[in-house]
C-alpha cells in the first residue's frame, strides 16, 4: 500500500479523530479510505443516473422481451463469426 500525507487544520484533524473513535475505525487512514469509497460509489451512482436519463430521452421506447435479446445475441454472434473469417 502507498501513503499520502494530508495537511488538515486542527478543527478537521479533531473531527477526523472523533469520527475514528466514535465510528469504529481503527485509524484515520481507515476512515479516509471509507470516505473515498463512499465518494466513488456516489459518483458511480450519479453517472448511472445520468446514463439512465440519457436513455429515457433517446427516443421511442422498445419492448426488450426475450425475443429482442435473442435477436441481439444472434446478431453479436454473427458479427463475431464475420470478424474471425477475415
Secondary structure in CASP SS format (residue, H / E / C, confidence):
PFRMAT SS
TARGET T0000
AUTHOR 0000-0000-0000
METHOD secondary structure of the structure
MODEL  1
X C 1.00
X C 1.00
X C 1.00
X C 1.00
X C 1.00
X C 1.00
X C 1.00
X C 1.00
X C 1.00
X H 1.00
X H 1.00
X H 1.00
X H 1.00
X H 1.00
X H 1.00
X H 1.00
X H 1.00
X H 1.00
X H 1.00
X H 1.00
X H 1.00
X H 1.00
X H 1.00
X C 1.00
X C 1.00
X C 1.00
X C 1.00
X H 1.00
X H 1.00
X H 1.00
X H 1.00
X H 1.00
X H 1.00
X H 1.00
X H 1.00
X H 1.00
X H 1.00
X H 1.00
X H 1.00
X H 1.00
X H 1.00
X H 1.00
X H 1.00
X H 1.00
X H 1.00
X H 1.00
X H 1.00
X H 1.00
X H 1.00
X H 1.00
X H 1.00
X H 1.00
X H 1.00
X H 1.00
X H 1.00
X H 1.00
X C 1.00
X C 1.00
X C 1.00
X C 1.00
X C 1.00
X C 1.00
X C 1.00
X C 1.00
X C 1.00
X H 1.00
X H 1.00
X H 1.00
X H 1.00
X H 1.00
X H 1.00
X H 1.00
X H 1.00
X H 1.00
X H 1.00
X H 1.00
X H 1.00
X H 1.00
X H 1.00
X H 1.00
X H 1.00
X H 1.00
X H 1.00
X H 1.00
X H 1.00
X C 1.00
END
